[in-house]
Amino acid sequence: MPLPPPLPQPLLHRSPPASWRRALIHAAQWLPSRKDDTPSVVVISRSDIFPPDHGAAVKIERTAWGLSHHVPQVFLIGDDRHSYHVFRNGRRDRMFFPRAVSALGPPRALVRAALARRRIPRDDAFLYAAWFDWSYALRAAWLALRHDVRLLQAEFPAYAAPALAISQWLGGKTLLVEHNVEHRRLQQQHPSTDPRAIEFLRELEVGMCNRVDAVVAVSERDRDLLVDDGVEASRIHAIPHGVDLDGFDRAVRMDIRAKLGIDGSCPILVYHGIYRYPPNLEAMQVMAREILPRLRDRGLRPLVVAIGRDPPARTLHPDILFTGPVDSIAPWLKGADVAVVPLRQGEGTRMKILDYFAARLPVVTTSKGIEGIVFEPGRHAIVRDDPDGFAAAVADLVQDRALAQRLGEAGREIANQLDWRRIAARYLDLVHLRG
């Protein structure tokens, strides 16, 4: 059987090609149809989810977890052609596709070549693989053939293509969750990107938004930007990110000083993210160049614990420790004194802020660092955009523990309203799938 072609460009107003349907029928013949009557959700996403140690991974994994408290089964598929994850009432299990399904798909080298021809920035190209890789649709279809899939949820624009294909073939509602306005984010972070590539990504994103049943934007600002780009306003719903309150409440505080063998009086500042993402790395460079020297001038020498994958090869400062990925950030955050977010660029909602709020950590941030969060400056977080003010705010919180505690408790009040189960219920309400 010839391999189906990649999705044609643009697929913005077309039905899936007939060759995709033939591939689906061919694969289905390998296995008996055992479709159950258990309402299910399929989430189609990127694959770097486990461990969930960066914002997008936390959001995707916790959304699936939250959805599983409202529907019997939630299936999460990504770039891994061999396995998928199923969530049932908050429990996650890894499952495997039959060989007849996992063996089908275009060669990955061809997918990479197609992405390169589009001149998509290399670090972000993987987010668009589903546009050219029909194995996503095939794997989602296999799940839909065997289960009563009521919702196909895409995380990021390109994953809406296989979701829409399955919806047309086999039924089910479609929902696209926008972590950012992606083409704008890429243009900002990679200003030298070929304008034709940005236009391709804009058409893809707007086209997918205008075809799915509903779109989730994580802030009113992102919603407005999507409308400005040409997305029908009635399709877009602003629903903020959530936070894993149960996970933070269950986590045991880590004694970071004892673990690292440092002075018990050393203040612990904390930040987390993926450091191949330029805004996160720049934030730690700002700490190294501008904030820590000012704190030392005030007689303070804190340790900055920078949690997350892809740390820089060379240390930025002797008082910044990059941990690499950790199994759970909650114990680390609960063991720190102050969260610092000196971000100067980036798009979307800062999920890390919600994590700090959930951990009852006082937060010092820039305006960019808390973008997308509804809060009261000075009560829930301290916002300072100049290095002198930022360092002074950190020093105040380190030296005044009563102030730090008040700020941390106020931040927790915001987190209490954003449990992932509540967020997931709002997703289902958009497509009328919750009783």
C-alpha positions in Angstrom: 0.0 0.0 0.0 1.5 3.4 -0.9 2.1 5.8 2.0 -0.4 8.6 2.3 1.0 12.0 1.5 1.6 14.7 4.2 -1.3 17.0 4.8 -1.6 19.4 1.8 -0.9 23.0 2.4 -3.1 24.7 3.0 -5.5 22.1 4.6 -7.5 25.0 5.9 -10.7 24.3 4.0 -10.3 20.7 2.6 -11.4 17.3 3.6 -8.7 14.7 4.5 -7.2 13.1 1.4 -8.7 9.7 0.3 -5.4 8.0 0.8 -5.6 8.8 4.5 -8.9 7.0 4.6 -7.5 4.0 2.8 -4.7 3.8 5.3 -7.2 3.9 8.2 -9.3 1.1 6.7 -6.2 -0.9 6.0 -4.9 -0.6 9.6 -8.4 -1.3 11.1 -8.5 -4.6 9.2 -5.6 -5.9 11.3 -7.6 -5.8 14.4 -11.2 -6.7 15.3 -13.3 -3.7 16.1 -14.1 -3.8 19.8 -15.6 -0.4 20.2 -16.8 0.1 23.7 -19.5 2.5 25.0 -17.3 4.3 27.5 -17.1 8.1 26.8 -13.5 9.0 26.1 -11.3 11.9 25.2 -8.2 11.8 23.0 -5.5 14.5 23.6 -3.0 14.9 20.8 0.1 16.7 21.8 3.9 17.1 21.8 5.8 14.2 23.4 8.2 15.9 26.0 5.6 15.5 28.7 7.3 13.2 31.2 8.6 14.2 33.5 6.3 17.3 33.5 9.1 19.7 34.5 8.2 22.6 32.2 5.1 24.7 31.7 3.7 23.1 28.6 4.2 19.6 30.0 2.6 20.4 33.3 -0.4 22.0 31.5 -0.9 19.0 29.1 -0.4 16.3 31.7 -2.6 18.0 34.3 -5.3 18.8 31.8 -5.5 15.1 31.0 -5.5 14.3 34.7 -8.3 16.8 35.3 -10.4 15.5 32.4 -10.2 12.0 33.8 -12.2 13.1 36.8 -15.1 14.0 34.5 -15.0 11.3 31.8 -14.1 7.6 32.2 -11.0 7.6 30.0 -8.5 10.1 28.6 -6.0 9.0 26.0 -2.8 11.1 25.5 -0.8 10.5 22.3 2.3 12.3 21.1 5.3 11.7 18.8 6.0 8.2 20.2 4.5 5.8 17.7 4.7 2.8 20.0 2.9 3.9 23.1 0.3 6.2 24.6 -1.0 7.1 28.0 -4.4 6.5 29.5 -5.8 8.4 32.5 -8.7 6.9 34.6 -9.9 8.9 37.6 -6.5 10.6 38.0 -4.4 7.4 37.5 -2.0 7.2 34.5 -1.0 4.0 32.8 1.3 3.6 29.8 -0.1 1.4 27.0 1.2 0.2 23.7 -0.2 0.3 20.2 -0.3 -2.9 18.2 2.6 -3.3 15.8 0.2 -3.0 12.8 -0.5 0.6 14.0 2.9 1.7 15.3 4.7 0.5 12.2 2.8 2.8 9.9 3.8 6.3 9.3 6.0 8.4 7.0 9.8 8.1 7.6 10.8 10.6 10.3 13.5 11.9 8.0 10.9 13.0 5.5 9.0 14.8 8.2 12.1 16.6 9.3 12.9 17.5 5.7 9.4 18.9 5.2 9.7 21.0 8.3 13.1 22.3 7.2 11.7 23.3 3.8 9.2 25.4 5.6 12.1 27.1 7.4 10.4 26.8 10.8 12.9 27.6 13.5 14.7 24.4 14.4 14.0 24.5 18.2 10.2 24.8 17.6 9.9 22.7 14.4 8.8 19.6 16.4 5.6 21.4 17.4 4.5 21.3 13.7 5.4 17.6 12.9 1.8 16.6 13.0 1.1 18.7 10.0 3.3 16.4 7.9 3.1 13.2 9.8 -0.1 11.2 9.2 0.7 8.7 11.9 -0.8 11.0 14.5 -4.2 10.6 12.7 -3.8 6.9 12.3 -3.1 6.3 16.0 -5.9 8.6 17.1 -8.2 6.8 14.7 -7.3 3.4 16.1 -8.3 4.6 19.6 -11.5 6.1 18.2 -12.4 2.8 16.5 -12.1 1.0 19.8 -13.5 3.5 22.2 -16.4 6.0 22.2 -14.3 9.1 21.7 -16.4 12.2 22.2 -13.7 14.8 22.1 -10.4 15.2 20.2 -8.4 17.8 22.0 -5.3 19.3 20.3 -2.6 21.0 22.2 -0.9 23.5 19.9 -2.2 24.4 16.4 -0.7 21.7 14.2 -2.2 18.9 16.3 -5.6 20.1 15.3 -5.1 18.7 11.8 -5.3 15.0 12.9 -8.0 15.8 15.4 -10.1 17.4 12.6 -9.4 14.4 10.3 -10.7 11.9 12.9 -13.7 14.1 13.6 -14.6 14.0 9.9 -14.1 10.3 9.6 -15.5 9.0 12.8 -17.2 11.8 14.6 -16.5 13.6 17.8 -16.0 17.3 18.8 -12.7 19.1 18.4 -11.0 21.5 20.8 -7.8 23.4 20.2 -5.9 24.7 23.2 -3.6 27.6 22.4 -0.7 27.8 24.9 0.3 31.1 23.2 -0.4 32.8 19.9 2.3 30.6 18.4 3.2 32.4 15.2 3.6 35.6 17.1 5.7 33.9 19.8 8.0 32.5 17.1 8.3 35.8 15.3 9.3 37.5 18.6 11.8 34.9 19.7 13.3 34.3 16.2 13.1 37.7 14.5 15.3 36.5 11.6 12.8 33.8 10.6 11.9 33.9 6.9 8.6 36.0 6.6 7.2 33.2 4.4 7.6 30.8 7.2 5.8 33.1 9.7 3.0 33.6 7.2 2.7 29.8 6.7 2.4 29.4 10.5 -0.1 32.2 10.8 -2.3 30.7 8.1 -2.0 27.3 9.7 -2.9 28.6 13.2 -5.8 30.8 12.1 -7.1 28.1 9.8 -7.1 25.4 12.5 -8.8 27.8 15.0 -11.5 28.6 12.5 -12.3 24.9 11.8 -12.4 23.3 15.3 -15.5 23.4 17.4 -13.9 25.6 20.1 -10.6 27.3 20.9 -9.2 27.8 24.4 -6.9 30.9 24.9 -5.1 31.1 28.2 -5.7 34.9 28.6 -7.9 37.7 27.3 -4.9 39.2 25.7 -4.2 36.1 23.7 -7.9 35.9 22.8 -7.8 39.5 21.5 -4.6 38.7 19.4 -6.3 35.7 17.8 -9.3 37.8 16.9 -7.0 40.4 15.4 -5.4 37.7 13.3 -8.7 36.6 11.8 -10.1 34.0 14.1 -13.9 34.2 14.6 -14.4 35.7 18.1 -17.3 33.4 18.9 -15.0 30.3 18.7 -12.5 31.6 21.3 -12.9 31.2 25.1 -10.4 32.6 27.6 -9.7 29.9 30.3 -6.6 30.4 32.4 -4.1 27.7 33.2 -4.7 25.6 36.4 -2.5 24.4 39.2 -2.1 21.0 40.9 -3.3 22.0 44.4 -3.4 18.4 45.6 0.1 17.7 44.5 1.4 20.7 46.3 -0.5 20.0 49.4 0.8 16.3 49.5 4.4 17.3 48.8 6.8 17.1 51.6 9.0 20.2 52.0 12.6 19.5 50.9 15.4 20.7 53.1 17.4 22.2 50.2 20.2 23.5 52.5 20.8 20.0 53.9 20.5 18.4 50.5 23.0 20.7 49.0 25.3 21.0 52.1 25.1 24.7 52.3 25.0 27.2 55.2 21.7 27.0 57.1 21.3 30.8 57.0 21.7 31.1 53.2 18.6 32.4 51.5 17.2 30.1 48.8 15.7 31.8 45.7 14.1 29.6 43.1 13.1 29.6 39.4 12.0 26.8 37.1 11.7 26.3 33.3 13.4 24.8 30.2 16.6 26.6 29.6 16.8 26.0 25.9 13.8 28.3 25.8 15.6 31.7 25.4 13.5 33.8 27.7 14.2 31.4 30.6 17.9 31.4 30.0 17.9 35.2 29.7 16.1 35.4 33.0 18.9 33.6 34.8 21.5 35.7 32.9 19.7 38.7 34.3 20.0 37.2 37.8 23.7 36.6 37.3 24.6 40.0 35.8 22.2 42.4 37.5 20.3 41.0 40.5 22.8 39.0 42.4 25.6 41.7 42.4 23.0 44.2 43.8 22.0 41.7 46.5 25.6 41.2 47.5 25.9 45.0 47.8 23.1 44.8 50.3 25.1 42.2 52.3 23.1 39.2 51.1 24.5 36.2 49.2 21.5 33.9 48.4 21.6 30.8 46.3 19.5 30.7 43.2 18.2 27.2 42.5 17.3 27.0 38.8 15.2 23.9 38.3 14.5 22.3 34.8 16.0 20.6 31.8 18.6 21.8 29.3 20.7 23.9 31.7 23.6 25.9 30.0 26.9 24.1 29.5 28.7 26.7 31.5 27.8 28.1 34.9 26.4 31.6 34.8 27.3 32.6 38.4 28.8 30.7 41.3 25.6 31.4 43.3 23.2 29.9 40.6 22.7 26.2 40.8 21.1 24.4 37.8 19.5 21.2 39.0 18.5 19.7 35.7 15.1 17.9 35.5 13.5 16.8 38.8 10.7 14.3 39.4 8.6 16.9 41.2 9.1 20.6 41.6 6.7 20.9 44.5 9.1 19.8 47.3 11.8 22.1 45.9 9.4 25.1 45.8 8.2 24.4 49.3 11.8 24.4 50.5 12.7 27.8 49.0 12.3 31.2 50.5 11.5 33.5 47.5 10.5 32.8 43.9 12.2 35.1 41.4 10.9 35.7 37.9 13.1 38.3 36.1 11.6 37.5 32.7 12.0 40.2 30.0 10.5 38.4 27.0 8.2 35.5 26.1 4.5 35.0 25.4 1.5 33.4 27.1 0.6 32.9 30.7 3.3 32.3 33.2 2.3 28.9 34.7 5.3 29.0 37.0 3.7 31.9 38.9 0.7 29.7 39.7 3.1 27.0 40.9 4.7 29.5 43.3 1.3 30.7 44.5 0.3 27.0 45.1 3.5 26.5 47.2 2.8 29.7 49.2 6.0 31.2 48.0 6.4 35.0 47.9 7.0 36.1 44.3 9.2 38.9 42.9 8.6 39.3 39.2 8.8 41.6 36.3 5.6 42.8 34.5 6.4 40.3 31.7 7.0 37.5 34.2 3.4 37.7 35.5 1.7 38.5 32.2 -1.7 36.7 31.8 -2.3 36.4 35.6 -5.1 38.3 37.3 -3.6 39.6 40.5 -3.2 42.6 42.8 0.4 44.1 42.7 1.8 44.4 46.2 -0.7 42.0 47.6 -0.2 38.8 45.6 3.2 39.5 44.1 5.8 42.3 44.0 6.4 43.6 40.5 9.6 45.4 39.7 11.0 46.0 36.2 14.3 47.7 37.1 17.2 45.7 38.6 17.6 48.0 41.6 13.9 47.7 42.5 13.9 43.9 41.9 16.9 43.3 44.1 15.4 45.6 46.9 12.2 43.6 46.8 14.0 40.3 47.1 16.0 41.7 50.0 12.9 42.9 51.8 11.3 39.4 51.6 14.4 37.6 52.7 14.8 39.9 55.7 11.1 40.2 56.6 9.6 36.7 57.0 6.2 38.1 58.1 5.9 40.1 54.9 7.0 37.0 52.9 4.4 34.8 54.6 1.6 37.3 54.0 2.5 37.5 50.3 2.7 33.8 50.0 -0.7 33.2 51.6 -2.3 35.9 49.4 -0.9 34.1 46.3 -2.4 30.8 47.5 -5.8 32.5 47.5 -5.5 32.9 43.7 -4.2 29.3 43.2 -7.2 28.0 45.2 -9.5 29.1 42.4 -7.6 27.3 39.6 -7.6 23.6 40.4 -7.1 21.6 37.2 -10.3 19.6 37.7 -12.3 22.9 37.5 -10.3 24.0 34.5 -11.0 20.6 32.8 -14.7 20.8 33.5 -14.8 24.2 31.7 -13.1 22.6 28.6 -15.9 19.9 28.5 -18.6 22.5 28.9 -17.4 24.3 25.8 -18.3 21.2 23.7 -21.3 20.2 25.8 -19.7 17.0 27.1 -20.3 17.3 30.8 -23.7 16.2 32.2 
